[in-house]
Amino acid sequence: MDSYSSPPPHMGGGQSPEAIMEQLEAQFAEAYAEEMLETLRAKCFDKCVTSPGSSLSSGESSCVSRCVDRYLEATAIISRSLMSQQR
């Protein structure tokens, strides 16, 4: 038996390729969500919250909301563009 016969245990040995793909997709989705939240925090919070405190002022809250909306809209546009290029 050579080293290519079966995957090592940490690579999902004994699992179907479909199960491995599902795990990878779930891990990718989690990493993407974490990255998006960190980006939103870095860009929107840092831009909109000038003096952090125990709560947001109405202006800060509105700014964060608009910033997040713009970021999500831009992400959707980019995603649609990439998907159309793949076809």
C-alpha positions as CSV (number, residue, x, y, z in Angstrom):
1,M,0.0,0.0,0.0
2,D,1.5,3.4,-1.0
3,S,1.0,6.7,0.7
4,Y,-1.6,7.7,-1.9
5,S,-4.1,4.9,-1.0
6,S,-5.9,6.6,1.7
7,P,-5.9,10.1,3.2
8,P,-4.4,10.6,6.6
9,P,-6.8,10.7,9.6
10,H,-6.7,14.5,9.9
11,M,-7.8,14.7,6.2
12,G,-11.1,12.9,6.8
13,G,-10.0,9.3,6.2
14,G,-13.0,7.1,5.9
15,Q,-15.4,9.9,4.9
16,S,-17.0,10.2,1.5
17,P,-15.8,13.0,-0.8
18,E,-19.2,14.6,-0.5
19,A,-18.8,14.8,3.3
20,I,-15.3,16.2,3.0
21,M,-16.6,18.9,0.6
22,E,-19.4,19.8,3.0
23,Q,-16.9,20.2,5.8
24,L,-14.6,22.3,3.6
25,E,-17.6,24.5,2.5
26,A,-18.7,25.0,6.1
27,Q,-15.1,26.0,7.1
28,F,-14.9,28.4,4.2
29,A,-18.2,30.0,5.0
30,E,-17.2,30.4,8.6
31,A,-13.8,31.9,7.7
32,Y,-15.6,34.3,5.2
33,A,-18.0,35.4,7.8
34,E,-15.2,36.1,10.3
35,E,-13.3,38.0,7.7
36,M,-16.3,40.1,6.8
37,L,-17.1,40.9,10.4
38,E,-13.5,42.0,11.0
39,T,-13.4,44.1,7.8
40,L,-16.7,45.8,8.8
41,R,-15.3,46.4,12.3
42,A,-12.1,47.8,11.0
43,K,-13.7,50.0,8.3
44,C,-17.0,51.0,9.7
45,F,-16.4,51.2,13.5
46,D,-13.1,53.0,13.1
47,K,-14.6,55.4,10.6
48,C,-17.9,56.1,12.5
49,V,-17.1,55.8,16.2
50,T,-14.9,58.8,17.1
51,S,-15.1,58.4,20.8
52,P,-15.9,54.9,22.0
53,G,-18.1,54.6,25.1
54,S,-20.7,52.4,26.6
55,S,-23.1,53.1,23.8
56,L,-23.3,54.6,20.3
57,S,-24.7,58.0,19.7
58,S,-27.5,58.3,17.1
59,G,-25.1,59.8,14.6
60,E,-22.6,57.0,15.1
61,S,-25.3,54.4,14.9
62,S,-26.6,55.8,11.6
63,C,-23.0,56.0,10.2
64,V,-22.3,52.4,11.1
65,S,-25.6,51.3,9.6
66,R,-24.9,53.2,6.3
67,C,-21.3,51.9,6.2
68,V,-22.4,48.3,6.7
69,D,-25.1,48.6,4.0
70,R,-22.6,50.1,1.5
71,Y,-20.1,47.3,2.2
72,L,-22.7,44.6,1.8
73,E,-24.0,46.1,-1.4
74,A,-20.5,46.4,-2.8
75,T,-19.8,42.8,-1.8
76,A,-23.0,41.6,-3.5
77,I,-22.1,43.5,-6.7
78,I,-18.6,42.0,-6.8
79,S,-20.0,38.5,-6.1
80,R,-22.5,38.8,-9.0
81,S,-19.7,40.0,-11.3
82,L,-17.4,37.1,-10.4
83,M,-20.3,34.6,-10.8
84,S,-21.1,36.0,-14.2
85,Q,-17.5,35.8,-15.3
86,Q,-17.4,32.1,-14.3
87,R,-20.2,31.2,-16.7
